[in-house]
């Protein structure tokens, strides 16, 4: 069982997936900072100074305390997802451009028996 697990873990796809997860985890704080501190402030400024992270709807409750639905944070998360997806798309697109297309392998020459059989067939057709 241990050798099967080792074989599974050392397959190329599993290692590639692990590298992708690690890079994605390292990339997440960069995207969060980009969206929260660089992208959203100008958008909020264009929309009359709205701070998206503070957008919320308060639902009344019988106890008097309101329940907040923070849709502004959801909008930030959606924008983070879009930025991350676009960055990954561009990265994979660039990687695919660097990959060289696999040239089609030339067909091997026919074996001597095939050549002889063709000659016999052609001779029979001529008669």
N, C-alpha and C positions, 0 to 999 in steps of 0.2 A: 504494500500500500504506500509506503514511503517513497519507493522508487517511482511509482505511478504519479504521485503528487509532484515529485521533483521534475519529472518529464513534462507534466502539465504546466508547472510554474515557469519552466525555462523555454516554453514555446515563445516564438517571436511576438505573437499577438498579445500575450499576457504581459510581457515585459513592456511592450509599446503602450499598452493601456495604463500600466503603473506609471510610466514616465509622463503620460498625458495627464493623469490625475494629479501628480506632484506639480507639474507645470501649471495646471489649472488652479491649484490651491495657492501657488505663489502669485499667480496673475490676478486673483480675486481682490486682494487689497489695493492693487494698482487701479483696477477698474472702479472700485468703490470710491477711492480718493478722486479719481478723474471725474466721475459723475457728480459726487456731492460737492466738490470744491471748484470745479472748472466749468462743467457743462450746465448744471442746474442754476447757479446764480445768474448767468446772463439770460437764461430762459425766464426765470422769475422776474428779472428786471424788465424784460420786454412785456411781461404780463402784469405791469403795475406793481412791481415789488413783491410778488407773492413768493413766500418761502414754502416750497413744496413739502419739505419734511414736517411742517407744522399743520398742513391741511388735514382736517378731521371733521367728522360729523359726530355730534353728541346726541345720543339717544337717551331720553329720560327714563328713569326707573322709579318704582314706587318708594324707594328709600331716599330719593332725592339726589343721590350720586348719579351722575351721568356716565354712560358707557361710551367710550370713544371708539369710533371706527376711523383709523388713521389711513385714509386712502392716499395721502401724500407720500407716505413711506412705501406704499405699494407702487405708486408711479415711479419712485426712485428705483425700486427693485426691478421693475419692468425695463427701465432705461438701462440699468446695469446689465441686464440680460441681453438687450439688443446690442449694446456696445461690445460685450464679450463675444456674442455670436458673430458679429461683424469682424472682430479681430481674428477669431479662429478661422472664419471663412477665408479672410485674406491670407492668413498664414498657410493654410492648407492649399490654397490656390497657388501661392508662391512655391511651396514645396513640390506641387505637381508639375510646375513649369520646369523645375530643375531635374525632375526624373526624365531620363532618356527613354523614348519609346522602345519597346523590345522589338527588334527587327525580326521579321518572319523568317524562320529557319528554311533554308533551301531544301527542297526535296532531295533525298539521297538518290544517287544514280541507280537505275534498275539493275537488278542482279543479272548475272549471265544467263540464268535459266529463263528469266523473263524476256531477255533480248532474243534468245533462240525461239521461244514460243511465239513471239511477235513475227519473227521471220517466217516461221512455219505457217502461221495464220495468213500472213500476206501472200505467201506462195500459193496457198489453197484458194484464196480469193481470186487470184489471177487466173487460175485454171478453169 
